[in-house]
Amino acid sequence: MDNDKIHTGKFNAWQVIFILLIIYLLFMLYQALALNYSTSQKIKNLKSEISTLEANKNMLEDLIMYYQTDAFKELEARKKLGMRKPDEKVLVVETKEVTDKPVEPIKAVEETPQASNFSLWMKYFSGKGDE
């Protein structure tokens, strides 16, 4: 019976190394999964930022194209420089000057008390509603 080893509940060195190796591999797997998740979140955020920046870039390109048109140049020359076409007549509209005087509040009209709907019907049917 000496040749037959009876398992007494003790771990030998290989079993301890194997268990430690499994624990280490599980820990490395966890780290890889956490890194993968955080990287995918960063990629998702960066893609969102890229789409926002591209939309902003397109808007600015459209604005630059508008600023280069003759219509914009003419409008700015009219507004800022007071220019006009040779055969154009300018119409000046005068507005009232705005003052800082406080506006007097409108007085509320005092309402006369209204008779109830029932009393109005009674007057109507009794013939007293014409008064």
Buried (B, 14 or more C-beta within 10 A) or exposed (E): EEEEEEEEEEEEEEEEEEEEEEEEEEEEEEEEEEEEEEEEEEEEEEEEEEEEEEEEEEEEEEEEEEEEEEEEEEEEEBEEEEEEEEEEEEEEEEEEEEEEEEEEEEEEEEEEEEEEEEEEEEBEEEEEEEE
